[in-house]
């Protein structure tokens, strides 16, 4: 089957495709928001709660290192 035989307009307008596109968009937005919250929480915790990152878990490993990884 070549590209000339595929009815792309029908695929794009189908309910199944629209539902998959919405799920994909929602997933990407959700993951982006979570990544941004995680990224900025490191800076916020370092500034506002530095003792939190100083908690030792094992020799050479503290909570800040584990959180950043």
PLY file of the C-alpha trace (Angstrom):
ply
format ascii 1.0
element vertex 69
property float x
property float y
property float z
element edge 68
property int vertex1
property int vertex2
end_header
0.00 0.00 0.00
1.53 3.31 -0.98
0.82 6.77 0.44
-1.50 7.69 -2.43
-3.97 4.99 -1.35
-4.22 6.10 2.30
-7.01 8.50 3.17
-5.16 10.67 5.70
-8.06 13.12 6.09
-10.31 10.29 7.22
-7.69 9.11 9.70
-7.15 12.60 11.13
-10.87 13.18 11.54
-11.59 9.76 13.09
-12.65 9.69 16.73
-9.98 7.12 17.62
-7.19 9.32 16.25
-8.56 12.38 18.04
-8.71 10.45 21.31
-5.11 9.22 20.90
-3.93 12.75 20.09
-5.63 14.11 23.24
-4.12 11.37 25.41
-0.68 12.05 23.95
-0.99 15.79 24.52
-2.21 15.29 28.10
0.65 12.90 28.83
3.26 15.29 27.45
1.84 18.26 29.36
1.64 16.26 32.61
5.21 15.00 32.29
6.43 18.49 31.43
4.77 19.98 34.50
6.19 17.25 36.74
9.68 17.77 35.31
9.46 21.53 35.85
8.24 21.10 39.43
11.07 18.65 40.17
13.68 20.90 38.51
12.66 24.03 40.39
12.10 22.20 43.67
15.83 21.45 43.86
16.65 25.17 43.78
13.83 26.03 46.17
14.85 23.40 48.70
18.49 24.45 48.54
17.47 28.07 49.21
14.74 27.56 51.81
15.61 24.26 53.50
19.35 23.59 53.17
19.32 21.32 56.22
17.02 18.96 54.33
19.77 18.24 51.79
22.39 17.75 54.51
20.70 14.67 56.00
23.21 11.82 55.74
21.88 8.48 54.48
25.20 6.65 54.15
28.87 7.61 54.11
29.33 9.96 51.15
25.61 10.00 50.31
23.19 12.58 51.60
19.56 13.29 50.82
20.46 16.12 48.43
22.58 13.82 46.27
19.87 11.19 46.19
17.16 13.75 45.40
19.18 15.25 42.54
19.90 11.86 41.00
0 1
1 2
2 3
3 4
4 5
5 6
6 7
7 8
8 9
9 10
10 11
11 12
12 13
13 14
14 15
15 16
16 17
17 18
18 19
19 20
20 21
21 22
22 23
23 24
24 25
25 26
26 27
27 28
28 29
29 30
30 31
31 32
32 33
33 34
34 35
35 36
36 37
37 38
38 39
39 40
40 41
41 42
42 43
43 44
44 45
45 46
46 47
47 48
48 49
49 50
50 51
51 52
52 53
53 54
54 55
55 56
56 57
57 58
58 59
59 60
60 61
61 62
62 63
63 64
64 65
65 66
66 67
67 68
